[in-house]
Amino acid sequence: MMRRILIPCLIFLAMMAFAVSSASASSPTISPSPLNGPTLVPGNYCISCHLANDPRLAAVTEWKGSIAREINSPCPAATSIHQQLYYTERMLLMIDRAQASVGALPAQSQAQLENYTQLYSRQLDEPVTSLAAFTTDAQTTRYRLNKIYTSLNQVAEAAKQRTIFLWAGVVTLIVLGSLVWGLYNTRAFRSGGTKRPPSLFWRVIFILAVLGLFTLPILRVPAAEGTTPTTEEQTTQSVLDTANRAASAADNVQARAWMLSRLGKAWNETDPAQAQSVLGEALGSVQQARENENALWGQSLAVQETAVGISIDMEKADLIAVNLNAARARNWSLPLIAVEWNTTDSTRAVELLQAEQNALSSQTGIYRDLQLRSVALAWARVEPSQTASAAGAIQDAFIRSWTLREAAVITKDASLFDLASEAARQIADPVQRARALQEVAAASGDKRFFDEALSALNGVSGVPLAYALSDLAAASGDVTLADRIDPAYPDARTAALLQLGKYQLAWKSASAIADPYEQAHAQAAIAGAWGNAEAAMQIKVPLYRDLALRDIIRKTGNAALADSIKSPYYEVQALTALGQYGAAIQASNGLGDSYPLVDLVAALSKKDPQTALPLVDKMTGDVDKAAALRIIAAATGDQTLFEKAQGMALAARVSGDVLAPSEASLDLADSFWMVNPVDAQSALRQAYETAQRIPIK
């Protein structure tokens, strides 16, 4: 009898454990980035640190290794961009794994997924103009992809619930069967009793109670927790929000000053008086930024004092305070203004740079060094003899070496390379010392610095060494350095071999990359550079397979590969590169993002602008429409189209980039100087008026 009762109980306990574990199983989560992030706060615009023609700006989204490479990166903006791409890849990988477990999505959801994936493709393609804008786009993409992932989780959860109900029913039958069996075997003991058996109603109630016991874990809905912020919390949040706006406004002042200086230079040839006026306004913006420095310092103290005692608020306050201090310490637009002013009044440009250099002499810190770097590079264009003096005052050895190296290229003064190498030798961190020396070697052509860079890596090991060797191998052209990379970091070796042009070896190395998306991304870069369609077809992730095929078509002109591309985004780009414009227009019906249409419009406008015009209506973003209308209007000289292009340039607003409408209007003006100078002046005036409306308070 005990055995008959014990067996059903054990089955019951096992099924309860299965039900609870199934109901509480958690979904995959994004792993934290394995970075030791730099403390330097990145600027929103790369021009605040880099030269406008820095080749690294155009290649920032290219694959050069996994996210672990950022442990060696001296650029916090590039690190942030790579993190955003990595997080989006993680979301796509989670969706792939969820689909593998629950099956294909419904047709409508699958179409949405393809459209959202094209947003990621755009981030890989489009030049980065603003860090905040790029981050916003990446977050928006992940937000939309998360909707797809949530729906897949709901499907998986529904399947789990069905399984639990099924097993609950089976176990209920087993329990009831065991009870019936027990009652049957104990009938002899009950035969003498006079108590009536339970009615059918109570038997049904008992069965439902047993079934409910097993299904309770999935039927119970936890109560939603609601929190009401206290008055103190609301006050703290208000101070944090005000400080955030102050930091954004400070950056906007610098951005507006830079834009006004560019507009002044553009006006100089046709209206020198207007150019002087606009350049004067640019300096006025710089002065306004200086006047706000004390207010920013006060905001920095306020956020820290307000958040005292609350750990999470203190963390937020510290981040905001760092941003405020960075905005207060950087006056990055002034050297750029001096360079623009040099075309109209070189004496005034010299005065501006000299005054700024004198003002920086009494300051310290990383942002002072970055400001001196900008001043030194401005001197290289305005008065080269002053460059070495300004760069020599930079205290940080890495920034000093970086500055002297780029100044040597601008001025063609080889002696600055020697100064750059001397500064590089003073860098304490061996990895950054090696980086500085290898860049001096690449810029100067003096191969001795490559050997010195390799020697600097003595004693370095692990992740930093792997990626330092990868960079050094690519820069020096020494394939033996790639062979010295630890096999534990196949992506580092793959990146080196790819940049060395050793495509066969790079492809073999990429097969050892464990992460499926990282591997596919590397293989797409290899196949595209290699021009190897057979290799591209082996890529398992469809997104990167299509990307590789597009690059191969652009490189080889192999039209037979176009049919193998499944993504409308890459198909339109490939067909445009092949000159098959009719097929590209037809393929554009499946686009979820209109960025490929800009290139298609540009190609069509050279032959048939009227055919290109209807494509503008297919575009989803005002920025794309502004670019397309500008191209068509310049090709046709049509006044009506110019007016539409001008209106669309004004509407080309981008979250995180306050300069977007002014940039679009300035591009329109640049396109029309040879077509219609009057229209060009009108577009330039609009760019000026838009710049004046940039929020700075």
N, C-alpha and C positions, 0 to 999 in steps of 0.2 A: 504493500500500500504506500509506504514512504517513497519507494522508487517511482511509483506512478504519479505521485504529487510533485516530487523533486524535478523530474524531467521537464514538465511544462513550465515550472518556475525558472529553471535555467534558461530555457528558450525565451521566456518573457524578459529576463534581465539582459540577455544578449541583444534582443531586438530594441529594447529601450536605449541601450548604449549606442546602437547604430543610428537610431532616430535622432538622438540628441546631437551626436557628432555630425550627422548630415545637415541638420538644421542650422548648426552654428559654424559651419565651415566658412572661412573668410576668403575673400577674393585676393588675387595677387596685388601687391603694392609696388610702387616705384622705388627702386633702391636709391639711397642717397648718393649723391655724386662723390666719388672718391678723390676730392680735391683738397688741397691745402690752399685755400683761396688767398689772394693777395689782399693787403690792407688798403691799398690805394683805391680810392673811389673813382670809377670810370666816368669820363664825361659823356654827355649825350651825343655829341658830335665828334667824330674821330679827328677832325681838323684841330681840335683843342690840344692834341698831342702829336699827331702825325702830319706829314706833308701831304698835300692834296694828291700828289702823284705816287705816293707810296704803294708799290705793287701788292703789298699784303692786304690793303683795304679791299681790292677787287677779288682776292682769293680767300677771304676769311671763312667762307662756308665750304670750301673744298675739303675733301677727306684727306687727312694727313695723319690718321691714327685715332685711337679710341679716346674717350673722355679722360682717361688717366694721363694723357699727354699734358693736360693743363697744369699738372703739378710743376712743370718747368716754365709755364707761360709767364712772362713779365707783364702782359697786357690784360688787365681785368675786364676790359670791354670785350675782347675776343673770347676770354674765358666765359663770360656771361652768355655770349651768342652760342658758343658750343654747348653750354649747359642746356639752353633752351631747345636746341636741336636734339640733344640726347634725351631730354624728357619727352619730347614728342615721339621719338622713336620708341621709347618704352611704352607709350600708350598704344602705338600701332602694334607692337609685339604682343601686348596684353590682349588686344582685340583678335589678333591671329590665333592665339592660344585658346581664347574663349570660343572662337568659331570652330576650332578643331574639336572641341569637346561637346558642343551643342548642335553643330551643323550650320548650314548656310542661313544667312539672314533672309527675311522677306525681300521681295524685289525693291520695294520702296526704300527700305532701310539700307539695302546694298547700294542703291544709287546715291543715297546721302553719304554713305561711307566713302564712295569713290570721289564725290565732290569735295568732302572735307580733306581727303588725302591730297587732292590737288593744291590745297592751301599750303601744305607742307612742301610740295614740289616747288611752289612759288618762292618759299623762303630759301630753298637751296639755290634758286636761280637769280633772284632779284638782288641787285647791289644794296648793301646795307648803308643807309643814309643817316639813320638815327637809332641809337641803341634802345631808347624807350619805345619807339615805333615797332622795332623788330620784336621786342619782348611782348608788347601788347598783341601783335599778330600771332605770335607763338602761343600765348596763353588763350587767345580766342580759338585757335585751331584745336588745342587740347580740350577746351570746354566743349566744343562741338563733338569731338571724337569721344569724349566721355559719355555723351548721350547714347552713342552707339554701344559703347561698352556696358552701360547700365542696362540697356535693352537686352543685351546678350546675357547679362547676369540674371535678369528677370526670367528669361527663358530657362536658364540652368536651374534657377530656384524652383520654377514651376515643375521641372522634371524631377527634382529632388522630392518635392511635395507629393507628386504622383507616386513615386517609389515608396515613400513613407506610408502613404495611404494604402498602397497595395500590401506592403508587408504588415501593416497594422491589421488589415483585414485577415491576412493569413494567420497571424499570431492569435488574433481573437478567435478564429475558428479552432485553432489548436487548443487554446485555453478552454473554450466551451466544450470541445470534444472530450478533453480530459475530465472536465467536470461531469459531463454526461456519462462518461465511462466510469468515473468514480461513483456516481449515483447508482448506475446500473449494478456495480459490484457490491454496493452497500444496501441493496434493496431488501436483503434478508433482515437487516437490522431495523428497517423502517416498516416492515410488513405488519407489525403489531401496533403501530401508532394509529391515532385517530385524526392527526392534524392533516388538513387538506393541503395538496401541493399548491404552489404559487400560481396565480392566474396568468394568462397569456400576456396581459398588460405589464406585469412586473417582470416577466421574463424578458420582454423587449427592452424595458428600461435597464435591466441588468446588462444585456448585450451592448446597448448604446454606451453605457457607462464604461464598460471594458474597452470598447473601441475609442471612446474619448480619451481614456487614460493614455493610450498609445499615440494619439494624434495631438495631444496637448502641446508639445513643443512647437508645432508649426501653426497651431491655431491661436496661440497666445500672441497678442500684439502689445509690445511695450508702450507705456504711456510716454507721450512726447514731453521732453523737459523744456520748460520755458524759463528764461532768465530776464529779469528787468534790471538794466544798469542803474546803479545808484547815482546820486547827484555828483559825488566825487569822481566816479568813473566817467560820467559825461563831461565833466570839466577837464579831466585829463585828456580824453579823446579830442576835445575841442582844441586844446593847446597843441597836441600832436598834429592835428590837421592843419592848424594855422602855420606851424613850423614847416610842414611839408610844402604848403603853398608858397611860403617864403623862399624855400630852396629852389622850387621850380621857377619862381619869378626871377630869382637872381640869375639862373641859367638863361632864361628868356631874354634878359637885358643884354647879355653877352651875344646871344644869337642874333638879336636885332641889330646890334652894333656891327657885327660881321656882315650881315646882309646889306645894311646901308652902305658900308664901305664898298661892297661889290657893285651896288647900284651906282654909286658915285663914279667909280671907274668906268662903268658902261656909258655914263652920260658925258664923260670927259671929252670925247671926240666931237660930239654934236652940240653940247651945251655946257661949256666949261663953268659958267656961273652956277648953273644948277648942280654940277658935280661938286663944286666947292661947298655949296650949301648942304648937300646931302652928307658929304664927308664930315662937315662940321656937326651935323646931327649925330653921326656915328660917335664922334668924340664926346658929344653930350651924353649919349647913352653910357659910355664908359665912365664918365664923371658921376652919373647917377648911381652906377654900380658901386663906385667907391664910397659915395655918401651913404649907401645902404649897409656898408660893412659893419658898423656898430650895431645896427638893428639886427643883423644876422647873428652877431655875437650874442646879443641879448636873447634872441630866440633860442640859441643853442643852450644857454644856461637855463632858460625857462623850461624847456622840455625835460632836462635832466632833473631839475628841482621838483617838477610836478610829479614825476614818475617814481620818486624815491619810496622804497618800501614794497613795491609791487614788481616782482621779478620780470614778468612778461612785459610790463610797461617800461621797465628800465631797459630791457633789450631793445624795444622799439625806439625809445628815446635816444639810446646810444647810437643806433644806426642813423636816425634823423640828425643828431648832432654832428656826426661825421660828415654827412652830406652838406649840412649848413656850413661847417668849417671849410670844406672843400670849395664850395661856391664862393665863400668869402675870400679865400686865399688866391683864387685863380682869376686873372684878368686876361684870359686867353685871346680875347678879340683885339686888344690894342696892337700887338705885333702884326696881326693880319691887316689891320687898318693902315699901319705904317707902310706895309708893302704895297697896298693899293694906292696910298697917297703918293708913293714914290714916283708914280707915273705923271702926277700933276705938279708936285712940289717936293722935290727931293730934299730940300733944306728942312722943310717941315717934318718930313719923315725921319730925318736924322735927329731932330730935336725930340720927337716923341720917343724914339728908342733910347736915346741917351737919358731922358728924364725917367723912363721906366727902369732902366738898368740901375740908375742911382737910387731910386726908391727901393729896389730889391736888395741893395747892398746891406741893409740893416736887418733883413729878415732871415729866417731859417726854416727848414722843413722841406718835405718832399714837394709840396706844391710851389714853393718858391723856386726850387730847382727846375720844375717843369716850366714855370713861367720864364726863367732865364734861358731854358732851351729854346723856347719860342722866340725870345728876343735875339738869341745868337743866330738862329736860322733866318730871322728877318734881316739882321745885319749882313748875312751872307749874300742877300739880294740887293740891299741898299748901299752898304759900305763894307765890302769884304774884309778890309783891314781891321775892322773892329770885332770880327767873329771870334778869333782865338781868345781875346780878352774876356768877352762875355761868357763863352763856353768854359773857360778856365775857372770862372767863379762858381761853377756848379759843384756842389759838395758831394752829391751822390755819384760814385764812380761809374756806375752803369749808365746813368742818364748823361754824364759828361762824355763817355765814350760814344754813345749813340749819337749825341749831338755833333761831336767833332767828325765822326764818320760821314754823316749826311752833309755836313757843311763842306767837307772835302770834295764830295761829288758835285755840289752846287758851284763852288768856287774854282774847282779843278786845281786846288792847292794840295799837292801830295804831302807837304809837311804836316798837314792836319791829320793824315792817316797815322803818322808816327805818334802824334799827341793822343789820338784815339786809342792806339795800342797800349800806350803808357797808362792811360786811364783804365783800360780793361784789366791790366795786370793788378790793379789796386782793388778790384772787386773781391769781396770776402767770400761770397758763395762760389764754389768751384764750377757749378753748372752754369751760372750766369756769366762767370768769367769766360768759360769756354764759348758760350753763345756770342759774347761780345767780340772775342778774338776771331771766331769764324766769320762773323759779319764784316769785320775789318778786312779779313783775307778775301772774301768774296767781292767786296766793293773795290779794293785796291788792286787785286790780282796778284798779291804777294802770297805765295803758297806757304811761306814759312810760318805764317800765323796759324795755319791749319794744324801743323805739328805742335805748336805751342798750345793750341786749344785742346788737342788730345792729351797732352801732358797735364793740363789742368784737371782732367777727369780722374787722375790717379787717386785712388781711395774712395771714389764714389761707387755706389752699388745700388742694386734694386731698380725700382721704377725710374728714378731720376737718371741713372746711367743709361738705361735702355733707350729712352727718348732723346737724351743728349747725343748718344752715338747715332741715332737715326737722323737727327738734324745735321750732325757733322758729316756723316756719310753723304747725304744729299747735297750739301753745300760744297764739299771738296771733290765729289766725284769718285771717291775711294770706296769701291764695293767691298773691300776686305773689312771695313768697319762695320758693315751690315752683318757680316758673318760673326762678329764678336758680340752681337746682341743676344742676351739670354733668351733661349727658346720659350721661356715662360711668357714672353711679350711678343707674340707673332705679329701683332698689328704694327708694332714699332719697326720690325724688320721689313714688313710688307710696305710700309710707307716709304722707307728708305729706298728699297728696290724699285718702287714705282717711280719715284722722282729721279732715280738714276737711269730710268729707261730699260731696266731689266725685267721686262713684263712677264716672261715665262717663269722666272724665279719668283717674282712677286705673286703671281697667280698660285703657284705651289705653296708659298708661305701663307697666303690668305686662307687656304683650306684648314689651317690649324687654329684659326680664330673661332672661339667657341660660341660667342654671341651671334645668333643667326642674322640679325639686322646689321651688326657691325661687319660681319663677314660679307654680306650682300653689298653693303655700301662700298667696302674696299674693292670687291670684285667689279662693281660697276665703274669705279674710277680706273681700274686697271684695263678692263675691256675697252672702255671709251678711249683711253690714251693709246692703247695697242691697236685699236681698229679691228678687233677680232670678234666677229659676229658669233662664231661657234662658241667662244668662251662666254659671251653675253647670254646666250640661250641657256647656259647651265645655271644661271643665277636663280635661286629658289624664290626670292622675294619679288613678286611681280613689279612693284614700284621701281625697284632698282634695276630690274631686267629691262624695263621700258626706258629708263633713263640712259642706260648703257647703249641700247639700240639707237636712241636719238643721237647720242654723241658720235656713234660710229657712222651713222648716216651723214651727219654734218662733216665728218672727217673724210669719208671715202666716197660719198655720193651714191651709195648702193641703194637704189630704189626698191629692190626686191625685199628689203628688210622692213619696209613701212607696214606691210600687212601683219607683221608679227607683233607690232606694238598694240597693246590693248587699251592703254590709258589715252583718252582723247587729248589730254594736256600735252603729252609727249608726241602723240600722233600729229597734231597740228604743227608743232614745232618742226618735226621731221619733214613733213610734206612742204612746209614753207621753205626749208633749206634746200629741198629738191626742186623748188620752183613749180610744184604741182599745186597751184593756188586754188583751182576749182575744187580739188579733192580736200584741200585744207579747209576751205569754207564749209564744205559738207561735213567734215569731221568736227568742226567747231560747234555743231549742234549739241554735242555731248559734254561740252566744257562746264566745269563747276567753278572755274576761275578764269578770268578773261585775260590774264597776263600774256599768254601766247599770241593773242590777237594783235597786240601792239606791233610785234615783229611782222606779222602777216600784213597789217595795214601799211607798214613802212615799205615792204616789198611791193605791194600792189600799187602804192601811190606813185612809184616810179614809172609804171606802165599804164595803169587804168585807175585813177583816183576815184572815179564814180563807182567802180565796183567795190572799192574799199569803204566807201561811206556807210553802207548799210551795216557793216560790221560794228560800227560804233554803238548801234542800238543793242547789240548782243552783249556789250560789256557791262559788267556788274559794278565796277568801281569808278568813282569820279576821277581818280588819278589816272587810270588807264584811258578813260574817255578824253581827258585833257591832253594826254600825250598823242592819242590817235588823231584828234581833231587838229592839233598843232601840225602834225605831219601832213595831213591832207590839205589843210589851209595853205601851208607853205608851198606845197606842190602845185596847187591850182591858182593861188593868188586871189581866190574868191573872197569878196568882202563879207558876205553873209557867213561863210564858214569861219572867217577870222573872228567875227563877233561871237559866234558860238564857242569857238576855242577860247576866247578871252573870258567868257562867262564861265566855262567849265574849269579854266585855270583858277578862277576865284573860288570855285566850289571844291577844289582838290585838297580837301583837308584830311590830315592824317593824325590819328591819335598818337601823341608822343612826339610829334614833329611840328612845331609851330611855324617852321619856315616853309612847309610844303606849298601853300598857295603862292607865296612870293617866288619860290623856286620855279613853279610851273609858269608863272607870268614872266619871269626872267628868261626862261627857256623859249617862251613864245616870242619875246622881243628879239632874242638872238637869232631865231629862225627867220625873222622878217626884215632884218636890216637890208638885205640884198633884194628882197621882194617888194616891200613897201615901207620906206623909212617912217612915214607918218603912222602907220599901224604899229611899227616897232616902238615908236615913242609912246603910243597909247598903252601898249603892254608894259613898257617900262614904268610908266606913271602908275599903272595898277599895282605893279610889284612894290613900288615905293609906298603907296597908300596902304597896301596890305601889311607891309613891314611895320608901318607906324601903328597899326592896330594890334600888334602882338602884345598880349597881356603881360605887364611887368609889375603888377602890384598884387 
